[in-house]
């Protein structure tokens, strides 16, 4: 009985999986560290749904699943941020 919509944010000691210095997809004007963000603790959390664990993204497996398919991020800057995050995760 996994409900991905109910859960809580929990500490993730393996994070961050990428930073503004390790991922080319993060644009300069989106670089929190460059503009004075003093901490990195905000990057060390993950969503824990009620009743299950979400696996860490496996880039090779994801690319195999979407091979030959189209993927669209529809919306505003939130969709753009999600797309950039996916690019960063896939390119590590």
Secondary structure by P-SEA (a helix, b strand, c coil): cccccbbbbbbbccccccccccccccccccccccccccccccccbbbbccccccccccaaaaaaaaccbbbbbcccaaaaaaaaaaaaaaac
